[in-house]
Amino acid sequence: MFGVDAVTVATFEHRVKFADGLQGYADCFWKGTILVEIKSLGKDLDAAFQQAMDYVRSMCNVANAKMLGLQRKRWECS
């Protein structure tokens, strides 16, 4: 990933704790660089994006992820 061994810098199935005590798992997380949420073909990618933003808000403890200057990238394979 980006010319770096992904296992060295990223966490796969990164546990995210929410304020209400629930938790989720981001598919791939490289602190300060990228959060990846992968879905099966045909799944709602807008829902996946919302899920990723929920993780970011929880990890960064911010109400509005736009304050972080995040960019949305979307790849679909068929």
C-alpha positions, 0 to 999 in steps of 0.5 A, spaced: 500 500 500 503 506 497 509 502 497 509 500 504 508 494 507 501 494 509 501 490 515 507 494 518 502 501 518 495 498 517 490 495 522 485 490 519 479 489 522 480 495 526 476 495 532 472 502 533 468 504 540 462 508 540 460 513 545 454 509 546 458 503 548 457 499 541 463 497 537 464 496 530 470 494 525 473 498 520 476 493 514 482 497 514 485 503 518 492 507 517 492 512 522 492 519 519 492 516 512 486 512 510 480 508 512 477 503 508 470 499 508 469 494 503 463 491 501 460 486 496 458 487 489 451 490 489 451 492 496 449 500 498 456 504 497 452 510 500 451 506 506 458 504 507 461 511 506 456 513 512 459 507 516 466 509 515 464 516 517 461 514 523 468 510 525 472 517 523 467 521 527 468 516 533 475 515 533 476 523 532 471 525 537 468 530 532 461 531 530 462 533 523 467 529 519 468 535 514 472 539 519 477 533 518 478 535 510 476 528 508 476 526 501 471 520 498 473 515 494 469 510 491 471 504 486 466 499 484 468 492 480 464 488 476 
